[in-house]
């Protein structure tokens, strides 16, 4: 049937062509170019034009089909490469979990090279190097991956972490800040930036990032992070070179958290720098009533050993039930020695239960020296030195044991706040 239809169709076309030739016998001038001229019959020229059009249409359709075929081939080829890269990636991850790092990294490299757009393989390869402390290799992988896809935040974040672990804090901060511009509320980026600024001592920036991080948290998680923000703002205030600006910043910290002891102590110190002694004394007195800590009494006594010593001693007596007994007696002994009352100092020292502590032995050495008992005074000093050395009366961190010549609100040894105690406060009680 198809052959008959084809035969009939061909016959009709031939008849139509023949009719065109018969009906258009005249000749026409045809100029294919400016030199040559042909005079074909009009009918033949029409038939030729029709056939040329059909041929062009057929060629156009063929080219389109060829283009679609090539595009589909490329897509199929890309899909095959992606699938193979995925298999290598999965196998590499499995080997890494099994501890076979050499084979794992070889497969991950193959997966990444076969399908560079798949950043998961690059991240897994970099993570493998990070796990073994090969941070330079991890950085090289991630820098190459970032060059291929500069807008992938996971790659830039991982590169920032690699730089941080290599100790290149400034470069790590710059990299993570670029991620923060793109994702300003990403918690893990904010946490990493906060820690980098903290480790670099850039407290103002650390506080700003911590404030941004705090805005991303649910209400129930605010307490600890607000305390951290207070700590950072306290350190930023201390770093201000201008006394007036430092006083204002410390006052703002205290207004935000009136229970933060380091800020209360340092605000009083800042007031003293401005010559506002009475205000500093009132601040420390109020702070002591709210939070009985001997550091406030020590500050009051140090700045006004005569005029206000009775007030400070009275506060000690009033709140001594809330204080460690041995610490109170030791401080009262020092007050008595400052006033020249050696016997009262000795009486206070006798009431201390923990007689073997270095601070107590140093105090006994002062009392015995004032009494003229030089031999026993030296014995007391030797006992103190045997236990703690020359730093027996220095301030010391109760967490890491770091010694400081003076009270500080932040211990750089353990990186904690309000852990430094004086020799007075360190006197332990016997259970």
QUIURUR-V874574 format. One record per helix or strand of 3 or more residues. SS is the DSSP state (A for helix, B for strand). FROM is the first residue (numbers start at 0). LEN is the number of residues. If there is no record, write none. Layout:
# QUIURUR-V874574
[[SS:FROM:LEN] [SS:FROM:LEN]]
This chain:
# QUIURUR-V874574
[[A:1:22] [A:41:56] [A:100:14] [A:118:13] [A:134:14] [A:152:13] [A:168:14] [A:186:13] [A:202:12] [A:218:20] [A:242:14] [A:260:13] [A:276:14] [A:293:10] [A:308:14] [A:324:14] [A:341:9] [A:357:14] [A:373:18] [B:394:3]]
